[in-house]
């Protein structure tokens, strides 16, 4: 049975948590005592109908304020598929939490309140989801019950979304559908109130959407070393998660940082010796001839090397509550390595209304600013540009002064090194 990781996203109060609660309720995944607790809490809030959002808003502050703050993860399965759901917060100030969720999913359900259309935060979420490489997206136009299930309004909203998404539509597999999460319309089964709609239900879309947008095993091998494990005698095994490709006993790999060729002597997965592993698997390896490695070193196929430079053209999303000067000192975390870094320049920012990049003279980073610029590193970074290999070319910047996760970064192009 395969597994789909998907997220819900969109502006606050567009119905993300309610939708997840509805999915669980209609699939029979909410226990009787859980439902009774939710119904009681709904009555205490003065709600005339069961507030299904309470199923995912588990933090006390979330229940009291009626909002989602942190990313809530939920798990359920049907006879056909397993699901991991990330319910991302809609508020502007929690955009960084939404970015965290989007970096780990195969698909996204973007909720749009059909009574008002796409809000700016919905546009921001949609662009960031696309930016992080999620290619399977459904725009669920929610609250159709408040519009008497009007096809006319749905078509107007549909055109608005299609016109907006055109600049980034290449490579996307996106769908639009009408739903009413509170009532359950077009969630598990077609709704008689939406008899003009002939497309899929949301549940059908979730079951038919590919679990993996990119088959990472088809790409060149990349293994970042996480640590060393002592074995009998003075030898060591090395741990890490295979980011892409296939690794087989006897393979020769290039150590990107120090230009060595090493040979894989043994492979272990879940404590068991094996001959071959594929992308996404956590493994241990042993090396021939007593070769040594250290945390953060990147192993790659010699025929398909990474790029190496201490200057990269990047796209970024700032994620701190406060503004940061452009020369703020960061630690750049890429796979398992950390390198001091700072911005050399910020050239452009994104206009979310038009999806056009515009020159900027701003010398600060302010959440959730989306921009382009040049990032300089204290020592050369060995990496693949984002988009060349699934999952590669992503890093986070950790602010040196307080260790806050400050900026999400995509590496776009290696630039000529500066002279040190």
Residue pairs with C-beta under 8 A, 6 or more apart in sequence:
1 77
1 80
1 81
1 82
2 81
2 82
2 211
3 81
3 82
3 83
3 84
3 211
4 81
4 82
4 83
4 84
4 106
4 107
4 206
4 209
4 211
5 83
5 84
5 86
5 104
5 105
5 106
5 107
5 211
6 83
6 84
6 85
6 86
6 105
6 106
6 107
6 108
6 109
6 206
6 209
7 85
7 86
7 87
7 88
7 101
7 102
7 105
7 107
7 108
7 109
7 129
8 16
8 17
8 19
8 20
8 85
8 86
8 87
8 88
8 108
8 109
8 110
8 111
9 16
9 88
9 90
9 98
9 101
9 102
9 108
9 109
9 110
9 111
9 122
9 125
9 126
9 129
10 16
10 90
10 110
10 111
10 112
10 113
10 119
10 121
10 122
10 125
11 90
11 111
11 113
11 119
11 120
11 121
11 122
11 125
12 67
12 68
12 89
12 90
12 91
12 121
13 90
13 113
14 90
14 111
14 112
14 113
14 119
14 122
14 142
14 143
15 111
15 113
15 142
15 143
15 181
15 182
16 68
16 87
16 88
16 90
16 111
17 52
17 53
17 54
17 55
17 56
17 57
17 68
17 72
17 87
18 51
18 52
18 53
18 181
18 182
19 109
19 111
19 140
19 142
19 179
19 181
19 187
19 202
20 52
20 55
20 56
20 72
20 74
20 85
20 87
21 30
21 38
21 52
21 53
21 54
21 55
21 56
22 52
22 181
22 182
22 184
22 187
23 29
23 76
23 85
23 187
23 188
23 202
23 203
24 30
24 55
24 74
24 76
25 35
25 52
25 55
25 184
26 184
26 187
26 188
27 76
27 78
27 188
29 76
30 38
30 55
34 55
35 50
38 50
38 51
38 52
38 54
38 55
39 50
41 51
41 54
41 63
42 49
42 50
42 51
42 54
45 51
45 66
49 182
52 181
52 182
53 66
53 68
54 63
56 68
56 72
56 74
56 87
57 63
57 66
57 67
57 68
57 72
58 72
59 69
59 70
61 69
62 68
62 69
62 70
67 89
67 90
67 91
68 87
68 88
68 89
68 90
68 91
68 94
69 89
69 91
69 94
69 97
70 89
70 94
70 97
71 86
71 87
71 88
71 89
71 97
71 98
71 100
71 101
72 86
72 87
73 84
73 85
73 86
73 87
74 84
74 85
74 87
75 82
75 83
75 84
75 85
76 82
76 83
76 85
77 83
78 207
80 207
81 206
81 207
81 211
83 206
86 101
86 104
86 105
88 97
88 98
88 101
88 102
88 125
89 97
89 98
90 98
90 121
90 125
91 121
92 121
92 368
93 321
93 367
95 121
95 124
95 125
95 128
95 317
95 319
95 367
95 368
96 319
96 320
96 367
96 368
96 405
96 408
98 125
98 128
99 128
99 132
99 317
99 319
99 408
102 108
102 128
102 129
102 132
102 134
103 132
103 394
103 408
105 134
106 134
106 136
106 209
106 210
106 211
106 212
106 213
107 134
107 136
107 137
107 138
107 206
107 209
107 213
108 129
108 134
108 136
108 137
108 138
109 137
109 138
109 140
109 202
109 206
110 122
110 125
110 126
110 129
110 137
110 138
110 139
110 140
111 122
111 140
111 142
111 181
112 118
112 122
112 139
112 140
112 141
112 142
112 157
112 161
113 119
113 142
113 143
114 141
114 142
114 143
114 144
114 146
114 147
114 153
114 154
114 157
114 178
115 143
115 146
115 147
117 157
117 160
118 126
118 157
118 160
118 161
118 164
120 352
120 353
123 164
123 352
123 353
124 352
124 368
124 370
126 137
126 139
126 165
127 168
127 350
127 352
127 355
127 370
128 317
128 370
129 137
130 137
130 168
130 172
131 315
131 317
131 370
131 410
132 394
132 410
133 213
133 214
133 386
133 387
133 390
133 391
134 213
135 171
135 172
135 173
135 213
136 173
136 174
136 209
136 210
136 213
137 172
137 173
137 174
137 175
138 174
138 175
138 176
138 177
138 202
138 205
139 161
139 174
139 175
139 176
139 177
140 177
140 178
140 179
140 181
140 202
141 154
141 157
141 158
141 176
141 177
141 178
141 179
142 179
142 180
142 181
143 180
143 181
143 182
144 150
144 154
144 178
144 179
144 180
144 185
144 193
144 194
145 180
145 182
145 183
145 185
145 193
147 153
147 154
149 178
149 180
149 185
149 191
149 193
149 194
151 196
151 197
154 178
154 197
158 176
161 176
162 176
164 355
165 172
165 174
167 355
167 356
168 355
173 209
175 199
175 200
175 205
177 186
177 197
177 199
177 200
177 201
177 202
177 205
178 185
178 186
178 194
178 197
179 185
179 186
179 187
179 202
180 186
180 191
180 193
181 187
184 191
185 191
185 193
185 194
186 194
186 197
186 201
186 202
187 201
187 202
187 203
188 201
188 202
188 203
189 201
189 203
190 197
190 201
200 208
213 390
214 390
216 243
216 244
216 245
216 278
216 279
216 280
216 389
216 390
216 391
217 244
217 245
217 246
217 278
217 279
219 244
219 245
219 279
219 389
219 390
220 244
220 245
220 300
220 301
220 303
220 304
220 389
221 242
221 244
221 245
221 246
221 247
221 251
221 253
221 299
221 300
221 301
222 242
222 243
222 244
222 245
222 298
222 299
222 300
222 306
222 384
222 389
222 392
223 240
223 241
223 242
223 243
223 247
223 253
223 283
223 285
223 298
223 299
223 300
224 240
224 241
224 243
224 296
224 297
224 298
224 299
224 335
224 336
224 337
225 238
225 239
225 240
225 293
225 294
225 295
225 296
225 297
225 298
225 299
225 336
226 238
226 239
226 240
226 241
226 295
226 336
227 238
227 239
227 295
228 236
228 237
228 238
228 239
228 293
228 294
228 295
229 236
229 237
229 238
229 239
229 284
230 236
231 237
231 286
235 286
235 290
236 286
236 292
237 266
237 268
237 284
237 285
237 286
238 284
238 285
238 286
238 287
238 293
239 282
239 283
239 284
240 282
240 283
240 285
240 336
241 280
241 281
241 282
241 283
242 277
242 278
242 279
242 280
242 281
242 283
243 279
243 335
243 389
243 391
243 392
244 279
244 389
244 390
244 391
244 392
245 278
245 279
245 301
246 276
246 277
246 278
246 279
247 264
247 267
247 276
247 277
247 278
247 283
247 285
248 264
248 267
248 275
248 276
249 264
249 265
249 266
249 267
249 275
249 276
250 263
250 264
251 263
251 264
252 261
252 262
252 263
252 264
252 302
253 261
253 262
253 263
253 264
253 299
253 300
253 301
253 302
254 260
254 261
254 299
254 300
254 301
254 302
254 305
255 261
255 262
255 293
255 297
255 298
255 299
256 297
256 298
256 299
256 300
256 305
256 306
256 308
256 382
257 296
257 297
257 298
257 382
258 297
260 291
261 302
262 287
262 288
262 291
262 293
262 299
263 287
263 288
263 289
263 291
264 285
264 286
264 287
264 288
265 285
265 286
265 287
265 288
266 273
266 285
266 286
267 273
267 274
267 275
267 276
267 277
267 283
267 284
267 285
268 274
268 283
268 284
268 285
269 277
269 281
269 282
269 283
269 284
277 283
287 293
293 299
295 336
295 337
296 335
296 336
296 337
296 338
297 337
298 306
298 335
298 337
298 382
298 383
300 306
300 382
306 382
306 383
306 384
307 382
307 383
307 384
307 385
307 414
308 380
308 381
308 382
308 414
309 380
309 381
309 414
309 415
309 416
309 417
310 376
310 377
310 378
310 379
310 380
310 381
310 417
310 418
310 420
311 344
311 374
311 375
311 376
311 377
311 414
311 415
311 416
311 417
311 418
312 374
312 375
312 377
312 381
312 383
312 411
312 412
312 413
312 414
312 415
313 372
313 373
313 374
313 411
313 412
313 413
313 414
313 415
314 372
314 373
314 374
314 375
314 409
314 410
314 411
314 412
315 370
315 371
315 372
315 386
315 409
315 410
315 412
316 365
316 370
316 371
316 372
316 373
316 375
316 397
316 407
316 408
316 409
316 410
317 368
317 369
317 370
317 407
317 408
318 324
318 365
318 366
318 367
318 368
318 369
318 371
318 406
318 407
319 367
319 368
319 405
319 406
319 407
319 408
320 365
320 367
320 399
320 404
320 406
320 407
321 367
323 364
323 365
323 366
324 364
324 365
324 366
324 399
324 406
325 363
325 364
326 342
326 343
326 345
326 346
326 363
326 364
326 365
327 342
327 343
328 342
328 343
328 365
328 399
328 400
328 401
328 406
329 340
329 342
329 399
329 400
329 401
330 340
330 341
330 342
330 397
330 398
330 399
330 400
330 406
330 407
331 338
331 339
331 340
331 341
331 397
331 398
331 400
332 338
332 339
332 340
332 341
332 375
332 377
332 381
332 395
332 396
332 397
332 398
332 409
333 395
333 396
333 397
333 398
334 381
334 383
334 394
334 395
338 398
339 377
339 378
339 379
339 381
340 377
340 378
340 400
341 375
341 376
341 377
341 378
341 397
342 375
342 376
343 365
343 373
343 374
343 375
343 376
344 373
344 374
344 375
344 376
345 373
345 374
346 360
346 362
346 363
346 365
346 371
346 372
346 373
347 359
347 360
347 371
347 372
347 373
347 374
348 357
348 358
348 359
348 360
348 371
348 372
348 373
349 357
349 358
349 360
349 362
349 369
349 370
349 371
349 372
350 356
350 357
350 358
350 370
350 371
351 357
351 358
352 370
357 372
360 371
362 369
365 371
365 406
365 407
372 412
374 415
375 409
376 418
380 417
381 411
383 392
383 393
383 395
383 411
383 414
384 392
384 393
384 411
385 392
385 393
385 411
385 412
385 413
385 414
386 392
386 393
386 394
386 410
386 411
386 412
387 393
393 410
393 411
393 412
394 408
394 409
394 410
394 411
395 409
395 411
396 405
396 406
396 407
396 408
396 409
397 405
397 406
397 407
397 408
397 409
398 404
398 405
398 406
399 406
